[in-house]
Amino acid sequence: MSALPSLIQLKDYSSDEKITLCLGTFDGVHLGHYKLLETTVETAKKMHNRACAFVFDEPPALRYGKTFSVLTSIEEKAVLMKSDGIDTIIHCPFDSSIASMDADDFTQQILVEKLHAVHIVIGFHYRYGRGAMGNADTMTAFCRRTHLGIDVIKPVYDRSGALISSTAIRRYLQEGRRSDAEAML
């Protein structure tokens, strides 16, 4: 494998190496995210390629007027992901050029042509493309059409049956339920 830094901006990424790529916001890097990361690392090992993650510098929802506290910086995400076996974290700003790409253009131009992904790992609720029109079903269809591998990770629940999510962690923290939030991390 070539020597790539563990955290690199999309515009600086230059490699012809085939990769297994997980996608997500990864805010908080919680237990649900760890399932995505684990699947990515295991698949990359089986395929003898690099395990990578693609993230935006900030959650795209912030661009559309939602307000919430970001749980982890891009640098913190990189440390947590690297400790879970991800080789390279590729990040970029969620700017107007990315926000305006339709779902198929995003997958073809960014994931396939730029990053050389041969296997994609996403969560069941992953959204992408202009207006968040892409989802797990459209990504699966794209991957089948273009002969890429795909894993869609099912929801992960805590012991009480609550869906583990960054939103739930933020809610628990706002309610002063720190131990419930920590149990999801």
SULMOHU-V362946 format. One record per residue. N is the residue number from 1. PHI is phi in whole degrees, 0 to 359 (NA if undefined). OMEGA is omega in whole degrees, 0 to 359 (* if undefined). Layout:
# SULMOHU-V362946
n,phi,omega
N,PHI,OMEGA
N,PHI,OMEGA
This chain:
# SULMOHU-V362946
n,phi,omega
1,NA,178
2,287,182
3,270,176
4,254,175
5,295,181
6,286,177
7,229,184
8,218,177
9,284,180
10,306,183
11,296,181
12,263,183
13,286,178
14,212,179
15,202,175
16,265,182
17,293,176
18,287,183
19,227,165
20,261,191
21,232,171
22,257,182
23,234,177
24,170,176
25,278,177
26,55,178
27,280,183
28,95,184
29,39,185
30,267,184
31,299,175
32,294,177
33,296,181
34,299,177
35,294,176
36,297,182
37,296,180
38,299,179
39,296,178
40,298,181
41,296,180
42,298,180
43,294,179
44,300,179
45,297,179
46,297,183
47,269,181
48,58,175
49,225,185
50,277,175
51,270,183
52,232,175
53,233,177
54,245,180
55,221,171
56,269,182
57,301,176
58,225,177
59,302,180
60,305,181
61,302,179
62,295,180
63,291,184
64,257,171
65,90,176
66,288,178
67,237,176
68,196,178
69,280,175
70,282,184
71,280,182
72,220,175
73,286,178
74,299,179
75,292,177
76,295,177
77,301,182
78,300,180
79,297,181
80,295,180
81,292,179
82,298,180
83,293,178
84,264,173
85,106,177
86,288,182
87,284,186
88,221,175
89,252,181
90,256,183
91,230,176
92,206,175
93,290,174
94,273,184
95,262,185
96,297,180
97,292,177
98,287,183
99,298,183
100,269,180
101,286,175
102,285,188
103,301,181
104,294,177
105,296,179
106,300,182
107,293,182
108,289,186
109,285,184
110,271,188
111,287,184
112,272,187
113,286,182
114,279,188
115,263,180
116,60,177
117,291,175
118,245,177
119,212,182
120,246,175
121,233,179
122,224,174
123,276,182
124,301,185
125,252,182
126,297,178
127,235,182
128,202,179
129,83,181
130,310,180
131,66,182
132,54,182
133,285,178
134,277,179
135,213,182
136,300,179
137,293,180
138,290,177
139,293,178
140,298,179
141,297,178
142,299,182
143,297,178
144,295,181
145,295,184
146,254,176
147,63,173
148,264,172
149,282,179
150,212,168
151,234,174
152,250,184
153,278,180
154,287,179
155,301,176
156,244,183
157,243,176
158,277,184
159,298,181
160,273,180
161,94,179
162,279,177
163,296,177
164,279,181
165,204,176
166,297,178
167,298,179
168,295,179
169,298,178
170,301,180
171,299,179
172,301,180
173,295,178
174,296,180
175,276,181
176,77,181
177,262,184
178,302,182
179,294,176
180,292,178
181,295,181
182,296,179
183,293,179
184,269,183
185,267,*
